[in-house]
Amino acid sequence: MKEEKINRTYLCIDLKSFYASVECVARGLDPMTTNLVVADPSRTEKTICLAVSPSMKALGVPGRCRVFEIPKTIEYIMAPPRMAAYIEISADIYAIYLKYISKEDIHVYSIDEVFMDVTDYLTMYGMTAKELSMMIMQDVYEQTRILSACGIGTNLYLAKIALDITAKHTSDRIGILDERTYQETLWNHRPITDFWRIGPGIAKKLEDNGMRTMGEVARMDEEILYQLFGIDAELLIDHAWGRETTRISDIKHYKPKANSIGSGQVLGCDCDFEGGKLILKEMIDLLCLELVDKGFITDSITLHIGYNKRYCQKFAHGTTTLTVTTSSARKMTEAALALYDRIVDRHIPIHRFTVTFNRVVDEAYQQYDLFTDPSELEREHKMQKAMLEIKNKFGKNAILKGMNLEKGATTIERNEQIGGHRAGFDETEEFEKESGKMKVVQKRGKR
């Protein structure tokens, strides 16, 4: 018996200018009328703003601009990032979503954006998708004073596009699309980069071949698209027509064929070849502790080293495979430094580091070679476990290695960050929630 196709309904809810809104509300200010940017004042004017308030966007300031790009004629508040607070508020808002929708039907897309499959909830609540979304958005606002926007679609892609494009032109910040209305209203929309997964590179390749809108992509000969984009053309064609077959349940059940963990950092000040070795050793050490903490091991390392673009537009990239599968910082550091010596130019300043451990597997699959002393690795493993216990109990900087205190080391500073940005607060302020509202208060018990 053929399974009957069920028309599904998805919501995509986004918290408007989330970081900036949190900072405005914490100060008792209206995010819609307050000029505020979230950026670290301790960095140079080249630092990127994490967010700007809606009123700044209304003045033409883009959401991810650099500080020096903000017109000097605009007066604004600069709020230092407080990533730990943003994560806490995001978790509180997720708890609000759970009042209405089961976690099995919610996909967290980012710290400020979620998808919901509300197909089976509309009859239960006796509401339309728009009415349900308005109820959820109003609850979020009443609890946090943060405004949100919503896209409603018959598939995940259309819900995302309804949020990103359609909702921006409605007074209630809610956009609604199905395949027919998508084709009728957005096939001629420009710029094409407003559509999800269409970046400047793809847009240029499309334009070079006579396609500047999604309608033109839909009408293009599919063979040409496959010649241009390979297998990725399949997704592009589907999206041009407003089609998407993936469901939230598919995302929940997805399991990758291979696992990896990685870490990256952009240096506040460029380093030379020797200074880069210190930073690399610190990064390897922290990633190995992460392996131990999660019960994983690996035998493969990839380095991606970005140079200062004023001197060189290229980068160094390479992968090496160990003869053992391990979480030993000593083994991994030896292999990483050998790879670093082989691929990195000694005469160009380094600006960016990315380290990836590939083929990460459970430590039950640990393997040795003929030149490895298992008892020595076991001693190191116990020491790593002890360090993790101390860090988990007293903080990441509670126990450090000598190299972390050397000039040019970055671990101490990075341990105080989340996602490369400040995690906490300055010397005089802390974040507090009271009666459903947020505010900045003076620290208590500190001088």
C-alpha positions as CSV (number, residue, x, y, z in Angstrom):
1,M,0.0,0.0,0.0
2,K,1.4,3.4,-1.0
3,E,2.1,5.7,1.9
4,E,0.0,8.9,1.7
5,K,2.0,12.0,1.4
6,I,1.5,14.4,4.3
7,N,1.9,18.2,3.7
8,R,4.2,19.4,6.5
9,T,4.5,22.8,8.1
10,Y,7.8,24.2,9.5
11,L,8.7,27.3,11.5
12,C,12.1,28.9,11.5
13,I,12.4,31.4,14.4
14,D,15.2,33.8,14.7
15,L,16.0,36.1,17.6
16,K,16.5,39.6,16.1
17,S,20.1,40.9,16.5
18,F,20.4,38.5,19.5
19,Y,23.6,39.6,21.1
20,A,22.9,43.3,20.7
21,S,19.3,42.8,21.9
22,V,20.5,41.0,25.1
23,E,22.9,43.9,25.8
24,C,20.2,46.5,25.2
25,V,17.7,44.7,27.5
26,A,20.4,44.2,30.1
27,R,20.8,48.0,30.2
28,G,17.1,48.7,30.3
29,L,17.2,50.0,26.7
30,D,14.9,49.4,23.7
31,P,16.8,47.3,21.1
32,M,14.7,48.9,18.3
33,T,15.7,52.5,19.2
34,T,19.2,52.1,20.8
35,N,22.4,52.3,18.8
36,L,24.5,49.5,20.2
37,V,27.2,47.3,18.8
38,V,28.7,44.2,20.4
39,A,32.4,44.3,19.9
40,D,35.5,44.0,22.1
41,P,37.0,47.4,22.8
42,S,40.3,45.9,23.8
43,R,40.9,44.9,20.2
44,T,41.7,47.2,17.2
45,E,39.2,49.0,15.1
46,K,39.5,46.2,12.6
47,T,37.7,43.8,14.9
48,I,34.4,42.5,13.6
49,C,31.2,43.4,15.4
50,L,29.4,40.3,16.6
51,A,26.1,42.1,16.2
52,V,24.5,45.5,15.8
53,S,21.1,46.6,17.1
54,P,18.1,46.9,14.8
55,S,18.3,50.7,14.9
56,M,21.9,50.6,13.7
57,K,20.8,48.3,10.8
58,A,18.1,50.9,10.0
59,L,20.9,53.4,9.6
60,G,22.6,51.2,7.0
61,V,25.2,49.6,9.3
62,P,25.6,45.9,8.3
63,G,25.4,43.2,11.0
64,R,28.9,41.9,10.7
65,C,30.9,45.0,9.9
66,R,34.2,46.0,11.3
67,V,34.3,48.8,13.9
68,F,36.1,51.3,11.7
69,E,33.4,50.8,9.0
70,I,30.8,52.4,11.3
71,P,30.2,56.0,10.1
72,K,31.8,58.5,12.5
73,T,28.5,60.5,12.5
74,I,26.7,57.7,14.4
75,E,26.8,57.7,18.2
76,Y,26.5,54.3,19.7
77,I,27.2,52.1,22.7
78,M,30.0,49.5,22.4
79,A,29.2,46.5,24.5
80,P,31.9,43.9,25.2
81,P,30.9,40.3,24.2
82,R,29.5,38.1,27.1
83,M,29.3,34.7,25.4
84,A,28.4,32.8,28.6
85,A,25.5,35.1,29.1
86,Y,24.2,34.7,25.6
87,I,24.4,30.9,25.8
88,E,22.4,31.1,29.1
89,I,19.7,33.3,27.6
90,S,19.6,31.1,24.5
91,A,19.0,28.1,26.7
92,D,16.2,29.9,28.6
93,I,14.5,30.7,25.3
94,Y,14.9,27.1,24.1
95,A,13.0,26.2,27.3
96,I,10.2,28.4,26.2
97,Y,10.0,26.6,22.9
98,L,9.8,23.3,24.8
99,K,6.5,24.5,26.4
100,Y,4.9,24.3,23.0
101,I,7.0,21.8,20.8
102,S,8.7,18.6,21.7
103,K,12.5,18.5,21.4
104,E,12.2,15.7,18.8
105,D,10.5,18.3,16.5
106,I,13.1,21.1,17.1
107,H,16.4,21.5,15.3
108,V,18.7,24.1,16.9
109,Y,20.3,25.7,13.9
110,S,22.4,28.3,15.8
111,I,22.5,30.1,19.1
112,D,19.7,32.4,18.0
113,E,17.8,30.3,15.4
114,V,15.7,27.1,15.4
115,F,13.6,25.1,13.1
116,M,10.4,23.4,14.3
117,D,8.2,20.8,12.6
118,V,4.7,21.9,13.8
119,T,2.7,19.7,11.5
120,D,1.2,17.6,14.2
121,Y,0.7,20.5,16.6
122,L,-1.7,22.7,14.6
123,T,-4.7,20.4,15.1
124,M,-3.9,19.9,18.7
125,Y,-3.7,23.6,19.5
126,G,-6.5,24.4,17.0
127,M,-4.4,27.1,15.5
128,T,-2.9,28.1,12.1
129,A,0.9,28.0,11.8
130,K,0.9,31.8,12.0
131,E,-1.2,31.9,15.1
132,L,1.1,29.4,16.8
133,S,4.3,31.2,15.8
134,M,2.8,34.5,17.1
135,M,2.0,32.8,20.4
136,I,5.6,31.5,20.8
137,M,7.2,34.8,19.7
138,Q,5.0,36.7,22.2
139,D,6.0,34.4,25.0
140,V,9.7,34.9,24.2
141,Y,9.2,38.6,24.2
142,E,7.3,38.7,27.5
143,Q,9.9,36.6,29.2
144,T,13.1,38.2,27.8
145,R,12.0,41.5,26.0
146,I,13.8,40.1,22.9
147,L,12.0,40.4,19.6
148,S,12.0,37.5,17.1
149,A,11.0,36.9,13.5
150,C,9.6,33.7,11.9
151,G,9.5,32.0,8.6
152,I,6.7,29.5,7.8
153,G,7.1,27.0,5.0
154,T,6.0,23.7,3.6
155,N,9.6,22.5,3.9
156,L,12.7,23.4,5.8
157,Y,14.2,25.4,2.9
158,L,11.1,27.5,2.4
159,A,10.8,28.2,6.1
160,K,14.4,29.5,6.0
161,I,13.8,31.7,3.0
162,A,10.5,33.0,4.4
163,L,12.5,34.1,7.4
164,D,15.5,35.5,5.6
165,I,13.6,37.4,2.8
166,T,9.9,37.5,3.2
167,A,9.6,38.2,6.9
168,K,11.7,41.4,6.5
169,H,8.9,43.0,4.5
170,T,6.0,42.3,6.9
171,S,4.9,44.4,9.9
172,D,4.5,41.3,12.1
173,R,7.9,39.9,11.2
174,I,6.4,36.7,9.9
175,G,6.9,35.4,6.3
176,I,4.9,32.5,4.8
177,L,5.9,30.5,1.7
178,D,4.9,27.4,-0.2
179,E,6.4,26.3,-3.6
180,R,3.8,28.2,-5.6
181,T,4.2,31.5,-3.7
182,Y,8.0,31.1,-3.7
183,Q,8.0,30.9,-7.4
184,E,5.5,33.7,-7.8
185,T,7.1,36.2,-5.4
186,L,10.9,35.3,-5.3
187,W,11.9,33.9,-8.6
188,N,12.9,37.4,-9.7
189,H,14.3,38.5,-6.3
190,R,17.8,40.0,-6.3
191,P,20.4,39.8,-5.1
192,I,20.6,36.1,-5.4
193,T,23.0,35.9,-2.4
194,D,19.9,36.5,-0.2
195,F,19.1,32.9,-0.7
196,W,20.5,30.2,1.7
197,R,23.7,28.6,0.4
198,I,24.2,31.1,-2.4
199,G,27.5,32.8,-1.5
200,P,29.5,35.4,-3.6
201,G,31.5,32.6,-5.4
202,I,28.4,30.6,-6.5
203,A,26.6,33.9,-7.4
204,K,29.5,34.9,-9.7
205,K,29.6,31.6,-11.4
206,L,25.9,31.7,-12.0
207,E,26.0,35.3,-13.3
208,D,28.9,34.4,-15.7
209,N,26.5,31.9,-17.2
210,G,23.5,34.2,-17.5
211,M,21.7,33.4,-14.2
212,R,21.1,36.3,-11.8
213,T,17.8,35.1,-10.2
214,M,16.5,31.8,-8.8
215,G,13.9,31.8,-11.7
216,E,16.7,31.8,-14.2
217,V,18.4,29.0,-12.4
218,A,15.2,26.9,-12.4
219,R,14.8,27.5,-16.2
220,M,18.4,26.7,-17.0
221,D,19.4,23.4,-18.7
222,E,20.2,21.0,-15.8
223,E,23.1,19.5,-17.7
224,I,24.8,23.0,-17.7
225,L,24.3,23.2,-13.9
226,Y,25.8,19.8,-13.3
227,Q,28.8,20.8,-15.5
228,L,29.3,23.9,-13.3
229,F,28.6,22.5,-9.9
230,G,28.9,18.7,-10.1
231,I,26.7,16.8,-7.6
232,D,25.9,20.1,-5.7
233,A,23.7,21.1,-8.7
234,E,21.1,18.7,-7.5
235,L,20.5,20.7,-4.3
236,L,20.7,24.0,-6.2
237,I,18.0,22.8,-8.7
238,D,15.7,21.7,-5.9
239,H,16.1,25.0,-4.1
240,A,15.5,27.0,-7.3
241,W,12.1,25.3,-7.5
242,G,11.5,25.6,-3.7
243,R,11.9,21.9,-3.1
244,E,13.5,20.3,-0.1
245,T,13.0,16.6,1.0
246,T,15.0,16.6,4.3
247,R,13.0,16.6,7.5
248,I,14.0,17.3,11.0
249,S,13.7,13.6,11.8
250,D,16.3,13.0,9.1
251,I,18.6,15.5,10.8
252,K,18.1,13.9,14.2
253,H,19.0,10.4,12.8
254,Y,21.9,11.5,10.7
255,K,25.2,9.8,11.7
256,P,28.5,10.9,9.9
257,K,30.7,8.3,8.4
258,A,33.7,9.8,10.1
259,N,34.3,12.0,13.1
260,S,36.8,14.8,13.7
261,I,37.5,17.5,16.3
262,G,39.3,20.8,15.6
263,S,40.3,24.1,16.9
264,G,41.2,27.4,15.3
265,Q,42.3,30.9,16.2
266,V,43.0,34.2,14.6
267,L,45.9,35.9,16.3
268,G,45.6,39.4,17.7
269,C,49.2,39.9,16.7
270,D,51.0,38.0,14.0
271,C,53.7,35.6,15.0
272,D,56.9,34.3,13.4
273,F,57.8,30.8,12.5
274,E,59.3,29.9,16.0
275,G,56.4,31.6,17.8
276,G,54.0,29.6,15.8
277,K,55.5,26.4,17.2
278,L,54.6,27.5,20.7
279,I,51.0,28.2,19.7
280,L,50.7,24.9,17.8
281,K,52.0,23.0,20.9
282,E,49.4,24.7,23.1
283,M,46.6,23.9,20.6
284,I,47.6,20.2,20.3
285,D,47.8,20.0,24.1
286,L,44.2,21.3,24.5
287,L,42.8,19.1,21.8
288,C,44.4,16.0,23.3
289,L,42.8,16.9,26.6
290,E,39.5,17.1,24.7
291,L,40.1,13.7,23.3
292,V,40.7,12.2,26.8
293,D,37.7,14.0,28.2
294,K,35.4,12.4,25.5
295,G,37.1,9.0,25.5
296,F,38.4,9.4,21.9
297,I,41.7,8.7,20.1
298,T,43.0,9.5,16.6
299,D,45.9,8.8,14.2
300,S,45.6,11.8,11.9
301,I,46.3,15.5,12.1
302,T,45.6,18.3,9.6
303,L,47.1,21.8,9.9
304,H,45.9,24.9,8.1
305,I,48.1,27.9,8.6
306,G,47.0,31.3,7.3
307,Y,49.7,33.9,6.6
308,N,49.3,37.7,7.0
309,K,47.5,38.6,3.7
310,R,49.6,41.8,3.3
311,Y,52.6,39.5,2.6
312,C,51.0,36.4,1.1
313,Q,47.6,35.4,-0.2
314,K,48.4,31.7,0.1
315,F,48.3,29.4,3.1
316,A,50.0,26.3,4.3
317,H,48.0,23.1,4.5
318,G,48.9,19.5,5.2
319,T,47.9,16.2,6.8
320,T,50.0,13.6,8.6
321,T,49.2,10.1,9.8
322,L,50.7,8.6,13.0
323,T,51.8,5.0,13.4
324,V,49.7,4.8,16.6
325,T,46.1,5.6,17.4
326,T,46.3,7.7,20.6
327,S,45.3,10.7,22.7
328,S,48.9,11.3,23.8
329,A,49.9,14.9,23.7
330,R,53.5,14.0,23.4
331,K,52.9,11.8,20.3
332,M,50.6,14.2,18.7
333,T,52.9,17.2,19.3
334,E,55.8,15.4,17.7
335,A,53.8,14.6,14.6
336,A,52.3,18.1,14.4
337,L,55.7,19.8,14.7
338,A,57.2,17.6,12.0
339,L,54.3,18.5,9.7
340,Y,54.6,22.2,10.6
341,D,58.3,22.2,9.8
342,R,57.5,20.6,6.4
343,I,54.7,22.9,5.2
344,V,55.1,26.3,6.8
345,D,57.2,29.1,5.2
346,R,59.8,30.4,7.7
347,H,59.8,33.9,6.4
348,I,56.1,35.0,6.3
349,P,54.2,36.2,9.4
350,I,51.5,33.8,10.6
351,H,48.0,35.2,11.3
352,R,45.7,32.1,11.6
353,F,45.9,28.6,12.9
354,T,43.5,25.7,12.4
355,V,44.2,22.2,13.8
356,T,42.0,19.2,13.1
357,F,42.2,15.6,14.5
358,N,40.8,13.3,11.8
359,R,39.3,9.8,12.0
360,V,38.4,10.2,15.7
361,V,37.3,6.9,17.2
362,D,36.5,5.4,20.6
363,E,39.6,4.8,22.8
364,A,38.7,1.1,22.9
365,Y,40.3,0.9,19.4
366,Q,43.7,2.2,20.7
367,Q,46.7,0.7,18.8
368,Y,50.4,0.7,19.4
369,D,53.5,0.2,17.2
370,L,56.7,-1.7,18.0
371,F,58.4,1.5,19.2
372,T,55.7,2.6,21.7
373,D,55.8,1.8,25.4
374,P,52.2,1.2,26.5
375,S,53.0,1.8,30.2
376,E,54.4,5.3,29.3
377,L,51.3,6.2,27.4
378,E,49.2,5.0,30.3
379,R,51.0,7.2,32.8
380,E,50.5,10.2,30.5
381,H,46.8,9.3,30.1
382,K,46.4,9.3,33.9
383,M,48.1,12.7,34.2
384,Q,45.8,14.1,31.6
385,K,42.8,12.7,33.5
386,A,44.0,14.4,36.7
387,M,44.5,17.7,34.9
388,L,40.9,17.5,33.5
389,E,39.5,16.9,37.0
390,I,41.3,19.9,38.4
391,K,40.2,22.1,35.4
392,N,36.6,20.9,35.7
393,K,36.5,21.7,39.4
394,F,38.5,24.9,39.6
395,G,38.4,26.4,36.1
396,K,40.4,26.0,32.9
397,N,43.3,28.1,34.1
398,A,43.6,26.3,37.5
399,I,46.4,24.2,36.2
400,L,48.8,25.3,33.4
401,K,52.0,24.1,31.8
402,G,55.2,26.1,31.7
403,M,54.8,26.8,27.9
404,N,51.5,28.6,28.7
405,L,53.4,31.3,30.6
406,E,55.9,32.0,27.8
407,K,55.7,35.2,25.7
408,G,53.4,34.7,22.8
409,A,51.4,31.9,24.4
410,T,47.6,32.2,24.0
411,T,46.1,29.4,26.1
412,I,45.4,31.5,29.2
413,E,43.5,34.1,27.2
414,R,41.7,31.5,25.1
415,N,40.5,29.7,28.2
416,E,38.6,32.8,29.2
417,Q,36.8,32.9,25.8
418,I,33.9,31.1,24.1
419,G,34.1,30.9,20.4
420,G,37.0,33.3,20.3
421,H,35.1,36.0,22.3
422,R,34.9,37.0,25.9
423,A,33.0,34.5,27.9
424,G,32.3,36.6,31.0
425,F,32.3,40.1,32.4
426,D,34.6,43.0,33.2
427,E,35.8,44.0,36.6
428,T,32.7,45.9,37.7
429,E,29.7,44.2,36.1
430,E,27.9,40.9,36.0
431,F,24.8,39.6,34.3
432,E,21.6,38.9,36.2
433,K,18.1,37.8,35.5
434,E,15.3,39.0,37.7
435,S,11.5,38.4,37.4
436,G,11.9,37.5,33.7
437,K,14.0,40.5,32.9
438,M,17.8,40.9,32.4
439,K,20.0,43.6,33.7
440,V,23.6,44.5,34.4
441,V,24.4,44.9,38.1
442,Q,27.5,45.7,40.2
443,K,29.5,42.7,41.3
444,R,29.0,41.8,44.9
445,G,31.7,40.7,47.3
446,K,34.5,41.9,45.2
447,R,36.8,45.0,45.5
